[in-house]
Amino acid sequence: MATSTPAFPPRTRPIGVGQLRAFAAVARHLNFRAAAEELALTQSAVTRQIQALEDEVGVALFLRHTRAVDLTAAGAQLLQAVLPSLERMDSAVRQIRRSAGRKSVAISTWASFASMWLIPRLEAFQSQHPDIDIRIDASDTMVDLDTTDVDLALRCTLGANVPAHAVHLFGEQLTPVVSPWLLKNGRALQRGEDLAHYTLIDANEAQHSQPMAWLTWRHWLDVHHLRRLEPKRWLYFGYAYQIAQAALAGQGVALTRMPLVADSLASGDLVEVLPGMRLDSPMAYWLIVAPHSSARPEVQAFCDWLTGQAAQTRQAIGEGA
């Protein structure tokens, strides 16, 4: 049987970065026209770059259809190497550009922690360091500190999920809280059984996630031998800051994370009911600094300030140093 000849002659020279960007764009969109729009090039220019790349690699990277394309097995293999490489290169360029300009610190954290703990404290840091800009990326999506331009991450997770160099900020307890005026105008709330007279504000997403079940009222009630208790009604929210806001608005009793409501408890905007029935959480709050940022003075200054703020929170929630 005759053997087929290769479609492309073998090459050994390096591949151009422009071709790889075109390849990544087409792979994202699986469409040459959309990739051309992203890159601000003509469709024919992108087509030529992909053809040149396939010529250099020596195999077809895409299967062409009438209105779209698909990655070949070789294309999928190349994409796995190209995307991280481009991200690292772009991150390095951003770092270089930033170091030549203003001092700044980029922070990744989750939305509720940003709004309830970090942002209310930032003015103190900016007063001490007016020459340092702060950029906060508040998202529930975890970022890779090795491949992005984020300087540090603030995360709430299990200790087993953080690297060895992570700094423990404080732990967490769950406790029922309520608006003082709702407590004043409602039924007595001195025992766990009294919760039956109130609306209970609960974490919606945790209802469907076994690892996060400890956040729910049902778990709290089970631990305190009140599993048969039924409240006046249920009110569900997807985020911790929404749960706290509903409690502040007097809409019911919320099961909240102590570090996030410590300021509201201190000011009297919220009242901790049943303080003897706090529930320890398996989670803790951590500071993780990106290796490429740890030596920068502005990052060190922010970390020093942050650990000082964390010490105050530990004291406020009654946690040992």
C-alpha positions as CSV (number, residue, x, y, z in Angstrom):
1,M,0.0,0.0,0.0
2,A,1.4,3.4,-0.9
3,T,2.1,5.8,1.9
4,S,0.7,9.3,1.8
5,T,3.1,12.2,1.7
6,P,2.9,14.9,4.4
7,A,0.7,17.9,3.6
8,F,3.3,20.3,4.9
9,P,7.1,20.2,4.6
10,P,9.0,19.9,7.9
11,R,10.3,23.2,9.4
12,T,12.6,23.9,12.3
13,R,12.6,27.7,12.7
14,P,10.7,29.4,15.6
15,I,7.1,30.4,15.2
16,G,6.1,34.1,15.1
17,V,4.1,35.5,18.1
18,G,1.7,37.2,15.7
19,Q,0.7,33.9,14.2
20,L,0.1,32.5,17.7
21,R,-2.1,35.4,18.7
22,A,-4.1,34.8,15.5
23,F,-4.3,31.1,16.3
24,A,-5.5,31.8,19.8
25,A,-8.2,34.2,18.6
26,V,-9.5,31.8,16.0
27,A,-9.5,29.0,18.5
28,R,-11.5,31.1,21.0
29,H,-14.2,32.1,18.5
30,L,-13.9,29.1,16.0
31,N,-14.6,31.8,13.4
32,F,-12.1,33.7,11.3
33,R,-14.3,36.8,11.0
34,A,-14.8,37.1,14.7
35,A,-11.1,36.6,15.3
36,A,-10.3,39.3,12.8
37,E,-12.6,41.8,14.6
38,E,-10.9,41.0,17.9
39,L,-7.4,41.6,16.4
40,A,-8.5,44.6,14.4
41,L,-7.2,42.9,11.2
42,T,-8.8,41.9,8.0
43,Q,-10.2,38.3,7.7
44,S,-7.8,37.6,4.9
45,A,-4.8,38.7,7.0
46,V,-5.9,36.3,9.8
47,T,-6.4,33.5,7.2
48,R,-2.9,34.1,5.9
49,Q,-1.4,34.0,9.4
50,I,-3.1,30.7,10.2
51,Q,-2.0,29.2,6.9
52,A,1.6,30.3,7.6
53,L,1.4,28.8,11.1
54,E,0.1,25.5,9.8
55,D,3.0,25.6,7.2
56,E,5.5,26.2,10.0
57,V,4.0,23.5,12.3
58,G,3.6,21.0,9.5
59,V,0.0,19.9,10.1
60,A,-3.5,21.3,9.8
61,L,-4.6,23.0,13.0
62,F,-8.3,23.7,12.0
63,L,-11.0,21.8,10.1
64,R,-12.6,24.3,7.8
65,H,-16.4,24.3,7.4
66,T,-18.8,26.6,5.6
67,R,-19.5,29.0,8.4
68,A,-17.1,28.0,11.2
69,V,-14.0,25.9,12.0
70,D,-13.1,23.2,14.5
71,L,-9.7,22.5,16.1
72,T,-7.9,19.4,15.0
73,A,-6.2,17.2,17.6
74,A,-3.0,18.9,16.8
75,G,-4.6,22.3,17.1
76,A,-6.0,21.4,20.6
77,Q,-2.6,20.3,21.7
78,L,-1.0,23.5,20.5
79,L,-3.7,25.6,22.2
80,Q,-2.9,24.1,25.6
81,A,0.7,25.4,25.3
82,V,-0.1,28.8,23.6
83,L,-2.7,30.2,26.0
84,P,-0.6,30.1,29.2
85,S,2.5,31.3,27.3
86,L,0.6,34.4,25.9
87,E,-0.9,35.1,29.3
88,R,2.5,35.0,31.0
89,M,4.0,37.2,28.4
90,D,1.2,39.8,28.6
91,S,1.4,39.8,32.4
92,A,5.2,40.4,32.2
93,V,4.6,43.4,29.9
94,R,2.0,44.8,32.2
95,Q,4.3,44.5,35.1
96,I,7.1,46.3,33.2
97,R,4.8,49.1,32.2
98,R,3.4,49.5,35.6
99,S,6.8,49.5,37.3
100,A,7.8,52.4,35.0
101,G,4.8,54.5,36.1
102,R,2.7,55.0,39.2
103,K,2.9,52.6,42.2
104,S,-0.1,50.4,42.4
105,V,-1.4,47.2,44.1
106,A,-3.8,44.9,42.3
107,I,-6.0,42.8,44.6
108,S,-8.2,39.8,43.8
109,T,-11.0,38.9,46.3
110,W,-14.6,37.8,46.4
111,A,-17.4,40.4,46.2
112,S,-18.9,40.1,49.7
113,F,-15.5,40.4,51.4
114,A,-14.6,43.4,49.2
115,S,-17.8,45.3,50.0
116,M,-18.2,44.3,53.7
117,W,-14.6,44.2,55.0
118,L,-12.0,45.6,52.6
119,I,-13.5,48.7,51.0
120,P,-14.7,50.3,54.3
121,R,-11.1,50.2,55.5
122,L,-9.3,51.3,52.4
123,E,-9.5,55.0,53.2
124,A,-7.2,54.4,56.1
125,F,-4.5,52.9,53.9
126,Q,-4.9,55.6,51.2
127,S,-4.5,58.3,53.8
128,Q,-1.2,56.7,54.9
129,H,-0.1,56.0,51.4
130,P,-1.6,58.6,49.0
131,D,1.0,57.7,46.3
132,I,-0.2,54.1,45.9
133,D,-3.1,53.3,43.6
134,I,-5.4,50.3,44.5
135,R,-7.2,48.1,42.0
136,I,-9.7,45.6,43.3
137,D,-11.0,42.7,41.2
138,A,-14.0,41.5,43.1
139,S,-15.1,38.2,41.6
140,D,-15.9,34.7,42.8
141,T,-13.6,33.4,40.1
142,M,-10.2,32.3,41.4
143,V,-7.2,33.8,39.6
144,D,-3.8,32.3,39.0
145,L,-1.3,34.5,40.7
146,D,1.5,33.0,38.5
147,T,0.0,34.1,35.2
148,T,-1.9,37.3,35.9
149,D,-0.9,40.8,36.9
150,V,-2.7,40.5,40.3
151,D,-0.4,41.2,43.2
152,L,-2.2,39.5,46.0
153,A,-5.4,37.5,46.7
154,L,-7.7,37.5,49.7
155,R,-9.5,34.3,50.0
156,C,-11.9,32.5,52.4
157,T,-11.2,28.8,52.1
158,L,-9.9,25.7,53.9
159,G,-6.3,25.8,55.0
160,A,-5.5,22.8,52.8
161,N,-6.4,24.9,49.7
162,V,-3.8,27.6,50.2
163,P,0.0,27.6,49.5
164,A,2.5,27.3,52.3
165,H,3.4,31.0,52.2
166,A,-0.2,32.1,52.7
167,V,-0.8,34.4,55.7
168,H,-3.7,33.5,58.1
169,L,-5.8,36.6,58.7
170,F,-8.6,35.3,60.9
171,G,-11.0,32.5,61.3
172,E,-14.7,32.4,61.0
173,Q,-17.8,31.8,63.1
174,L,-21.5,31.8,62.1
175,T,-23.9,33.6,64.3
176,P,-27.6,34.8,64.1
177,V,-27.9,38.6,63.8
178,V,-30.9,40.9,63.6
179,S,-31.8,44.6,63.3
180,P,-32.3,46.1,66.7
181,W,-35.6,47.7,65.8
182,L,-37.0,44.4,64.5
183,L,-35.9,42.8,67.8
184,K,-37.6,45.6,69.7
185,N,-40.8,45.4,67.8
186,G,-40.9,41.6,67.5
187,R,-41.3,38.6,69.7
188,A,-38.7,37.7,72.3
189,L,-35.6,36.1,70.9
190,Q,-33.8,34.5,73.8
191,R,-33.7,30.8,72.9
192,G,-33.2,28.9,69.7
193,E,-36.9,27.9,69.7
194,D,-37.9,31.6,69.4
195,L,-36.6,31.6,65.9
196,A,-39.9,30.0,64.8
197,H,-41.5,33.5,65.2
198,Y,-39.2,35.1,62.7
199,T,-38.2,35.1,59.0
200,L,-34.9,33.3,58.5
201,I,-32.5,34.8,55.9
202,D,-30.5,32.1,54.3
203,A,-27.7,31.4,51.8
204,N,-29.3,30.3,48.6
205,E,-26.4,28.7,46.8
206,A,-25.3,26.8,49.9
207,Q,-28.6,24.9,49.8
208,H,-27.3,23.0,46.7
209,S,-23.6,22.6,47.5
210,Q,-22.6,20.0,50.0
211,P,-19.2,21.5,50.8
212,M,-20.9,24.9,51.7
213,A,-23.8,23.3,53.6
214,W,-22.3,24.6,56.9
215,L,-23.4,28.1,55.8
216,T,-27.1,27.3,56.0
217,W,-29.7,27.7,58.7
218,R,-30.6,24.0,58.4
219,H,-27.0,23.0,59.4
220,W,-27.1,25.4,62.3
221,L,-30.4,24.1,63.5
222,D,-29.3,20.5,63.2
223,V,-26.2,21.2,65.3
224,H,-28.3,22.8,68.0
225,H,-30.9,20.0,68.0
226,L,-33.6,22.2,66.4
227,R,-33.9,20.4,63.1
228,R,-37.7,20.3,63.3
229,L,-38.0,24.1,63.8
230,E,-39.9,25.8,61.0
231,P,-39.6,29.6,60.8
232,K,-42.4,32.1,60.0
233,R,-40.9,32.2,56.4
234,W,-37.6,31.7,54.5
235,L,-35.8,34.4,52.6
236,Y,-32.9,33.4,50.3
237,F,-30.0,35.3,48.9
238,G,-27.0,34.4,46.8
239,Y,-24.3,36.5,48.4
240,A,-23.2,37.2,52.0
241,Y,-23.5,41.0,51.6
242,Q,-27.1,40.6,50.4
243,I,-27.9,38.5,53.5
244,A,-26.4,41.2,55.8
245,Q,-28.2,43.9,53.9
246,A,-31.5,42.2,54.4
247,A,-30.8,41.9,58.1
248,L,-29.9,45.6,58.3
249,A,-33.2,46.4,56.6
250,G,-35.1,44.4,59.3
251,Q,-36.3,41.7,57.0
252,G,-35.5,38.8,59.3
253,V,-32.8,37.0,61.3
254,A,-29.7,36.3,59.3
255,L,-27.0,33.6,59.9
256,T,-23.9,35.7,59.1
257,R,-20.2,35.3,59.1
258,M,-18.8,37.1,62.1
259,P,-15.8,38.8,60.5
260,L,-18.0,40.4,57.9
261,V,-20.5,41.8,60.3
262,A,-18.1,42.7,63.2
263,D,-18.3,46.4,62.3
264,S,-22.1,46.4,62.1
265,L,-22.2,44.7,65.5
266,A,-19.8,47.2,67.0
267,S,-21.8,50.2,65.7
268,G,-25.1,48.7,66.9
269,D,-26.6,48.5,63.4
270,L,-27.0,44.8,64.0
271,V,-27.4,42.8,67.2
272,E,-26.0,39.3,67.8
273,V,-28.8,37.2,69.3
274,L,-28.1,33.8,70.9
275,P,-24.3,34.6,71.3
276,G,-23.8,31.4,73.1
277,M,-24.8,29.4,70.0
278,R,-22.1,30.6,67.6
279,L,-21.0,27.9,65.2
280,D,-17.4,27.4,64.2
281,S,-16.8,27.4,60.5
282,P,-14.1,25.2,58.8
283,M,-13.1,28.2,56.7
284,A,-10.5,30.9,57.4
285,Y,-9.4,34.1,55.6
286,W,-6.0,34.1,54.0
287,L,-3.6,36.6,52.3
288,I,-1.7,35.1,49.4
289,V,1.0,37.3,47.7
290,A,2.0,36.6,44.1
291,P,5.7,35.6,44.0
292,H,6.4,38.2,41.3
293,S,5.1,41.0,43.5
294,S,6.3,40.1,47.0
295,A,9.5,42.3,46.8
296,R,7.8,45.5,45.7
297,P,7.6,48.1,48.5
298,E,4.1,49.1,47.8
299,V,2.9,45.5,48.1
300,Q,4.8,45.1,51.3
301,A,3.2,48.3,52.7
302,F,-0.3,47.1,51.8
303,C,0.4,43.6,53.4
304,D,1.7,45.2,56.6
305,W,-1.4,47.4,56.8
306,L,-3.7,44.5,56.0
307,T,-2.3,42.3,58.7
308,G,-2.8,45.1,61.2
309,Q,-6.4,45.4,60.2
310,A,-6.8,41.6,60.5
311,A,-5.5,41.8,64.1
312,Q,-8.3,44.3,64.9
313,T,-10.9,42.0,63.4
314,R,-9.5,39.0,65.4
315,Q,-9.9,41.1,68.6
316,A,-13.4,42.2,67.6
317,I,-14.7,38.7,67.1
318,G,-12.9,37.3,70.2
319,E,-10.3,35.2,68.3
320,G,-6.9,34.7,69.9
321,A,-3.9,36.2,68.1
